[in-house]
């Protein structure tokens, strides 16, 4: 009899939507508060959690918006693969054949629209470090409470050395990173702007601004400035933006804070 109860309990635990439960906790929202904010009964939200019930599309979207999450994360099985594929394709705003062909004002527009978050994941990103206008913009965004995170490659790491070899510039890659670190020195003292060094093999450089992103692909034997760039905009039900955003977070978690120095 006890064994039967254990089986039933385990089955019940598997049915619970732990992602939804965790999202509520992270936001500090109660079941009742979420239910009221999206106009459904409290018991309905409880069933979404305890029985992993899938809400109607309008309620999924409303709940995900309130929780600052994505409906495909909270309810992975809610959309068919065809729907996810279609939404993901629509997340591609445009494709530039080379990074140098991205209009200069596109970078300003990208970061200028950010209200919550700006993220940069590069090896050196020297073209940004040299831009004093961007420095001013990042300072203003941090003062307005946006979170600014910049990930640079560890100049002494084997991954940076390998990338330098791939691009045919060898130790110059590490030198470019050191130059960027020096150029960012005025920003490294500011609250709201965080710098870390990473030792990962980058397949893409990422430039994030809230729900938009520029993805600079890396191509063997080709400098980043010569490689293509995708402009993505996050859409409900899409998976493309989320894939790159999750990659940024993984690199950030494993990176080392850069001293203010």
N, C-alpha and C positions, 0 to 999 in steps of 0.2 A: 504493500500500500504506500509506504514511504517512497519507494522507488518511483511509483507512478506519479506521485506528487512532484518529485524532482524533475521528471520528464516534462510534465505540464509547465512547471515553472521555467525550465530552460526554453521551451517552445515559446512561452509568453515573452521572455527576454529577447529572443531573436526577432519577435514581431515588432518590438518597440522601435520607434524612429529616434535613435540616439542622436543623430545629426540635428534634428529639430530641437530636441531637448537641450543639447549643448548650445545651440544658437540662442535660445531663450536665456540661458544662464549667462552667456557672454555679454548679451545686451542688457542684462539685469531686468528682463521683462517677465511678468507672471503670465500664466495661461489666460487669466481673466483680462489682463491689459492687452494682450495680443488680440484676443477675441473681440474686445470692444473696438480696438483701432481699425479692424477690417470688417466689422459688422456681421460677425457670426456668433453663434451660441458658444459659451465656454465649454460645454460638454463636447461640442464638435471638435474644438482644438485638442481637448484631452484624447479623443479617439484618434486624431492624427498622430499623436505621440505614442499612446499606449498600444494601439492596434495597427499603427502604420497605415492608416487610411489615407488615400490620395485625394486631396481637395479638388474642387472644380478649378479650371485654369485661372479664372479671375481671382480666386482666393489664394491660389499658389503664388501668383504674381504679387498680390498685395502683401501676403505674409513675408515673402522673400525680400520685398522692398523694405518692410518694417525692420527686418532682421539684418539688413545689409548683406544679404547672401544671394545665392542664385538658386532658382527653383530646381535646376537639374542636379544641384548638389544636395538639396534638402529632400528631393523626391527623385532619385536616379531613374526609376522605372516609369515616370509619369509620361514621358514623351517617347514616341517610336524612334527608331534609329533614323528613319527618313526625315522626321521632323527636326531632330538634332542636326543632321547633316545640312538640311536646308537653312536652318537658323545660323549655323556656323559659317556657311558660305556667304550669308548676308552680312556677317561681321567684317568682311574685307571691304574697306572703303575705297582704297586704291592701292596700286603696286607701282613703285618707282624702280626703274631698272638698275639704278646706282644710288648710293647714299648721297653722292655729290649732286644728284639731280633733284633731291628734295628741296623745294624752294626755301630760302633762308627764313622767310617769315612764317613758314609752316612750323618750325621749331618753336618760335615765339608764341604762335597761336596754340600749339599743343600744351605747353607748360602754362601759358597765360590763362587757359580755361580751367585749370585745376583749382579745386577748392578744398579737397580733403587730403590728397596724396600726390606726391611726385616721386618717381623712382627711376634711377639710372643704373643699369648693369652693363659694364664695359670692362675692357682691359685698361685702356687709357682714356678714351673719349676726349682726346686732346683738343679737338675742335670745339668742344663745349667748355673745357677748362679755360681756353683762351678768350672766351666770349664774355667781356665785362658786362654787357647788357644782360646776359643770362644770370650772372652773379647777382646783379641788382634784383632781377625778377625772383630768384630763389630766396633772397633775403626778404623780399616783400611777402612772398607766399608763406614763409615760416612765421613772420610777424603776424600774419592773418590766421595762424593756427593750422596751416596745412603741414602735414608730416613730409619732410624731405629726406630721402635716403639715397645715398650715392655709394655704389659698389665699384671699387677699382681692383684690378688684378694685383696680387702680391708680386712686386717686381723681382723678388728673389725666388719665386716658385718655378718648378720645372714646367708647369703648364704655360706660363708666360714665355719661357725660353723656347718651348716647342712652337708656340704661335708665332714668335719672332722668326723662327726658322721657316715655318710654313709660308710666311709673307715675304721671305727673302731679306729681312732687315735684321735678323739675329738679335744681338744684345741691345739694339736700338729700341726694341719694344719695351724693355725694362726702363730705359732712359726716358722714354715718353711718359711712362707711368709716374716716374719720379718728378718729371716736370709738372705733370698734372697735380700731383700732391702739393707742390710748392705754390702753384697758381691758385689752388683752392684754400690756401692758408687763411685768408681773411674770413672765409665762411666756416672754417672748422671750429671757431670759437663761439659760434652763435647757437643759441637754444633753438631746437626744432629742426636743425640740420644735422644728420648723422652720416658719418663716413665709416666704411668698413673695407678691409682688404680680403679678397677671396682667392682661393687656389683651386679653381675648377676649370675644366675644359669647357669653354664657351662655344656653343654651336650657333648662338645668336647674341647680339647686343640688344638690350631692351630699354626703351624710353617710355615711361608710364606716366599718365596724367589722369587720375580718377578712372573713368571707364573708357579711355582711349589709350592707344599704345602704338609706337613705331617699333617694328621688329627688323633689325638689320641682320640679315642672314650672313653667316660666315662661310666662305668658300675656300677650299684648299688652294693655296698658291695665289690667292687674290686678296689684296688689301681690302679692309672693311669699307673704305670709301668707294670702292669699285663694285661692291656687292649689292644685291637688291634689298629693298626696304618695303615691308608691308605696313600699311596703315590700317589698324584694327579698331573697331568700336564695339564694345560689349553689348550684346543683345540678349533678352530673355530666351532661354532655351538653347543658346549657342554654347559650344564647347571650345572653340578655337582660342578666344581671348583668355579663358580660364586656364587653358593648358600652359600658356606662357606666363600668366600671373602666378600660378603655382610654382613654376620653375624659379621665378624671381624670389619667392619666399623661401624656397629650399636653399638657394645660394646664400640668402641673407642670414638664415639661421646658422649656417656653418662658417660664416665669415668672422673675421677678427676686427674689433673696433680699432680705428685709426686714432692714435693719440693726438690731442689738440696741437701740441708742439709748434 
